[in-house]
Amino acid sequence: MTPPQVPVSRTRAERFDDLVDDEVQRLKQRWGRELAQVRFVVDDVPAVEPSFDGPVPLGQTVAGEDDRSVQILVFRRPVEARAKGEAELSRLIRDLLVEEVADLLGLSPESVDPSYDSPDD
């Protein structure tokens, strides 16, 4: 007799990655051609200088050099610290990625995603 299968629990980092991946896929449905050369990456924290005096960035777009693609970075720890609950975390990731994509494409966030900065239903 085989032991019963226990669902594998996902770590907080894995759940965060899933939220980012879901949002990236949603954005690529509308902007796939424009985002084809963009890499979306999750890092734990941003690299900042010890003398840095300002709000900790939640994300960053890094221009590619030579043949490297552009990267949009999402910093997990600062985003998690800012969100109060799963729904707010999801909305914060959505808005952050929409803002980074809008900046990259030279558009307003509302043009990239009409649901930008609006409460989820």
N, C-alpha and C positions, 0 to 999 in steps of 0.2 A: 504494500500500500504506500503510495507516495504522499508526502506531507502536503497539506493544503497550501495553495499559493497565496502568499500575503502580498498585497499591493506594495510596491516599492514607493517609499516616501521620497518626494523630491526635495532637494535642499532649497533654501531661500534663493541662493544664487542661480540655481537651475530654473526656478519659477520666474525669476527676474529675466533671465535669458529668453524664456518662452514668451513673456510679455513683449519684449523688444522684438523678437522674431515675428510675432503676430502683427505688430504694428508695421514693421518693415514690409511684410507681405501685403498688408492692406494698402500702404503707400505705393508699392510697386504695381499694384493692379491698375492704378491710375497714371502713374509716372514711370512705368517700366523702362521705356526707351531712355528717358533722361537720367534715370538712376542705374543704368546698366553697368557703368564703370565705377559706381560708388560702393565701397565696402563699409558695412555697419559693424562696429566692434564695441563690445562691452568690456570696460576696464573697471577695476575696483575703485580706484581713486585717481584724480588727476595728478600729474607731476607739477608741483608748484615750487617756486623758490622759497627758501626758509624765511626770507624777508617779505613774502607775499602778504599784503594787507588788503583784503577785500573779500567779497563773498566767494565761496568755493564754487567753481563752475560745475554745472550738472552735465554738460556736454560740450563738444568742440568739433569743429570741422577742420581737418588737416589737409591742405592741398597736396596733391601728389607731385612728386618730382620725377623727371624723366618719363619712364613708362609706367610708373606706379599710379594706381587709382587713388581717387580722393577717398578719405576715410571720415566717417562720421562716428565719433566716439560718444558713448553714453557711460557716465561714471556712476556705477551702481550704488556705492555707499552714500554719496551725497544725495542722490535721488531718493533712496530709501529713508534717509534721515529727514527729508523734507515732507514726505508723504505720511498721512495719518490714516492708514488702512489700505486694503487691497484696491478698492475702487479709486481712491485718490492716486495711488501708485500708478495704476493703469492710465489714468487721465494725464498725469504728469509726464509719463513716458510718451504718450501720444502727442501732447503739446510740444514737448522738447524736440522730438523728431520732426514734427511739422515745421517748427521754427528753423531748425538746422537745414532742412530741405528747401524751405522757402528762401532762406538766405543764400544758399548755394545756387538756386535757380533764378535769383533776382526777382522773386514774386512776393506777394503778401502771404502771410500764413493762411488767411481766409481763402485765397485763390488755390492754394495747395490742398486744403481740406476745409470744406465749408463748416464742418463741425468743430473747428478749432476753437478752443477756449469756451466751449459751451458745455453745460452739464450733461452727463450721459443720461439716457432715459432709463 
